[in-house]
Each structure stands twice: as C-alpha cells, then as structure tokens.
Amino acid sequence: MALGLFLWGNLAYPPLKAGLSKKALKVIAWGSQRSYCAFLIHFSFILLANAIYIATGLAAHENGLIALLLMLGVLMSSWCAANYLYRWVELPSMKLKI
C-alpha cells in the first residue's frame, strides 16, 4: 500500500474518459462512505456465522461450499447493516453540535 501511494499518490483522480463510468464512481463513493461502518460491524457477523456453522453441525459435513456460502451471506449482510449504521448513526451524528 505504501509503495502504491508512493508511486501513484500524486496522480489526479481519474477522469471519466479513463475507463471508469459515472456508475462505477458512484459505487466507489457509496462504498467509501460506508467502509468504516462495515469495519465496525463485520467482525461480529463473522463470529455469528462461525457460531451458527459450528452449533448447527454444518462443520461435521466438511463441505467447503457451505462455509463459502455462509461467508458470502456474512459479507452481504454486514454491508447492508453498515449501510443502515451509516444512515441512522453516522449521518445524524454529523449534525450534532458539541
């Protein structure tokens, strides 16, 4: 990461003609706004999925596909929860005047 920032850190943000569409830039902006909320909440979803995987006996089947699908569900649900955490907690807290 440090090497990448050293080499390309001074470059301007890529213009739309550089291959990124407006939709791709909107997706990047959406994800970057919610990334800290996802960081805060993601680990608890991983622990919950791990507990479900072990408690229900799915680990005994030794099927990696079940574990991968569970982790995909964790990824999707944690980003959904991060979206709501951003909307309901982070945005209103920006308006607080302390």
Backbone hydrogen bonds in HBPLUS format (Angstrom, degrees):
<---DONOR---> <-ACCEPTOR-->    atom                        ^
c    i                          cat <-CA-CA->   ^        H-A-AA   ^      H-
h    n   atom  resd res      DA  || num        DHA   H-A  angle D-A-AA Bond
n    s   type  num  typ     dist DA aas  dist angle  dist       angle   num
A0005-LEU N   A0001-MET O   2.90 MM   4  6.19 158.8  1.95 152.4 157.8     1
A0006-PHE N   A0002-ALA O   2.86 MM   4  6.05 150.5  1.95 144.2 153.1     2
A0007-LEU N   A0003-LEU O   2.89 MM   4  6.13 158.0  1.94 150.8 156.0     3
A0008-TRP N   A0004-GLY O   2.83 MM   4  5.82 167.6  1.85 152.1 156.4     4
A0009-GLY N   A0005-LEU O   2.78 MM   4  4.35 126.3  2.07 126.4 128.9     5
A0011-LEU N   A0008-TRP O   3.36 MM   3  5.59 157.0  2.42 105.9 112.5     6
A0018-ALA N   A0015-PRO O   3.02 MM   3  5.53 164.5  2.05 117.8 122.3     7
A0025-LEU N   A0021-SER O   3.10 MM   4  6.43 155.4  2.16 147.8 154.4     8
A0026-LYS N   A0022-LYS O   2.95 MM   4  6.21 147.1  2.06 144.9 154.1     9
A0027-VAL N   A0023-LYS O   2.98 MM   4  6.26 151.9  2.06 147.5 154.8    10
A0028-ILE N   A0024-ALA O   3.01 MM   4  6.27 156.1  2.07 146.1 152.4    11
A0029-ALA N   A0025-LEU O   2.96 MM   4  6.17 157.4  2.02 143.5 149.7    12
A0030-TRP N   A0026-LYS O   2.86 MM   4  6.04 157.2  1.91 146.8 153.3    13
A0031-GLY N   A0027-VAL O   2.97 MM   4  6.14 166.1  1.99 150.4 153.7    14
A0032-SER N   A0028-ILE O   2.93 MM   4  6.04 153.0  2.01 146.2 154.0    15
A0033-GLN N   A0029-ALA O   3.13 MM   4  6.24 149.5  2.22 144.4 150.9    16
A0038-ALA N   A0034-ARG O   3.02 MM   4  6.28 154.3  2.08 151.1 159.0    17
A0039-PHE N   A0035-SER O   2.92 MM   4  6.13 148.7  2.02 142.6 151.3    18
A0040-LEU N   A0036-TYR O   3.00 MM   4  6.29 150.6  2.09 145.2 152.5    19
A0041-ILE N   A0037-CYS O   3.13 MM   4  6.32 148.7  2.23 146.5 153.9    20
A0042-HIS N   A0038-ALA O   2.91 MM   4  5.53 147.6  2.01 150.1 155.1    21
A0045-PHE N   A0042-HIS O   3.12 MM   3  5.27 122.6  2.46  99.4 113.6    22
A0046-ILE N   A0042-HIS O   3.05 MM   4  6.41 150.4  2.14 150.4 159.1    23
A0047-LEU N   A0043-PHE O   3.00 MM   4  6.30 159.9  2.04 150.9 155.5    24
A0048-LEU N   A0044-SER O   3.01 MM   4  6.18 154.8  2.08 141.5 148.5    25
A0049-ALA N   A0045-PHE O   2.94 MM   4  6.13 162.6  1.97 148.6 152.8    26
A0050-ASN N   A0046-ILE O   2.92 MM   4  6.11 155.3  1.98 148.8 155.9    27
A0051-ALA N   A0047-LEU O   2.95 MM   4  6.14 155.9  2.00 146.4 152.7    28
A0052-ILE N   A0048-LEU O   2.95 MM   4  6.22 156.8  2.00 149.5 155.9    29
A0053-TYR N   A0049-ALA O   2.86 MM   4  5.99 158.9  1.91 147.1 153.2    30
A0054-ILE N   A0050-ASN O   3.03 MM   4  6.23 153.8  2.10 146.6 152.4    31
A0055-ALA N   A0051-ALA O   2.80 MM   4  5.77 166.1  1.82 150.8 155.7    32
A0056-THR N   A0052-ILE O   3.06 MM   4  5.81 158.6  2.10 143.5 147.7    33
A0057-GLY N   A0054-ILE O   3.23 MM   3  5.35 153.7  2.30 103.3 111.2    34
A0060-ALA N   A0057-GLY O   3.21 MM   3  5.58 147.5  2.33 106.0 114.3    35
A0061-HIS N   A0058-LEU O   3.26 MM   3  5.63 151.1  2.34 106.2 113.8    36
A0062-GLU N   A0059-ALA O   3.34 MM   3  5.64 155.9  2.40 105.7 112.4    37
A0068-LEU N   A0064-GLY O   2.92 MM   4  6.16 156.8  1.97 149.5 156.2    38
A0069-LEU N   A0065-LEU O   2.91 MM   4  6.10 159.2  1.95 148.8 154.2    39
A0070-LEU N   A0066-ILE O   2.93 MM   4  6.13 152.5  2.01 145.7 153.8    40
A0071-MET N   A0067-ALA O   2.93 MM   4  6.18 153.7  2.00 146.0 153.0    41
A0072-LEU N   A0068-LEU O   2.89 MM   4  6.15 147.3  2.00 144.3 153.6    42
A0073-GLY N   A0069-LEU O   2.94 MM   4  6.18 152.0  2.02 142.8 150.4    43
A0074-VAL N   A0070-LEU O   2.90 MM   4  6.22 145.3  2.02 141.1 151.4    44
A0075-LEU N   A0071-MET O   2.90 MM   4  6.15 156.6  1.96 144.8 150.5    45
A0076-MET N   A0072-LEU O   3.01 MM   4  6.27 165.2  2.03 150.8 154.0    46
A0077-SER N   A0073-GLY O   2.89 MM   4  5.98 166.0  1.91 148.8 153.5    47
A0078-SER N   A0074-VAL O   2.85 MM   4  5.84 154.2  1.91 147.4 154.5    48
A0079-TRP N   A0075-LEU O   3.16 MM   4  6.30 151.6  2.24 142.3 149.1    49
A0080-CYS N   A0076-MET O   3.02 MM   4  6.27 150.2  2.11 144.7 153.3    50
A0081-ALA N   A0077-SER O   2.90 MM   4  6.06 160.7  1.94 145.2 150.6    51
A0082-ALA N   A0078-SER O   2.83 MM   4  5.93 146.8  1.94 136.8 146.7    52
A0083-ASN N   A0079-TRP O   2.97 MM   4  6.13 144.7  2.10 137.1 145.5    53
A0084-TYR N   A0080-CYS O   3.17 MM   4  6.57 158.3  2.22 148.5 152.8    54
A0085-LEU N   A0081-ALA O   2.83 MM   4  6.05 156.1  1.89 149.2 156.9    55
A0086-TYR N   A0082-ALA O   2.88 MM   4  5.98 153.8  1.95 143.7 150.4    56
A0087-ARG N   A0083-ASN O   2.96 MM   4  6.23 160.7  2.00 147.9 153.1    57
A0088-TRP N   A0084-TYR O   2.81 MM   4  5.80 169.5  1.82 154.4 157.5    58
A0089-VAL N   A0085-LEU O   2.94 MM   4  5.40 143.9  2.07 134.2 141.6    59
A0090-GLU N   A0085-LEU O   3.25 MM   5  6.72 158.5  2.30 147.1 153.5    60
A0091-LEU N   A0086-TYR O   2.94 MM   5  6.15 160.6  1.98 170.4 171.4    61
A0093-SER N   A0089-VAL O   3.06 MM   4  6.04 145.5  2.18 140.8 150.8    62
A0094-MET N   A0090-GLU O   3.21 MM   4  6.45 129.3  2.49 142.5 154.0    63
A0094-MET N   A0091-LEU O   3.18 MM   3  5.35 142.7  2.33 102.2 112.4    64
A0095-LYS N   A0092-PRO O   3.15 MM   3  5.48 147.0  2.26 105.1 114.1    65
A0096-LEU N   A0093-SER O   3.34 MM   3  5.31 156.7  2.39  98.4 105.2    66
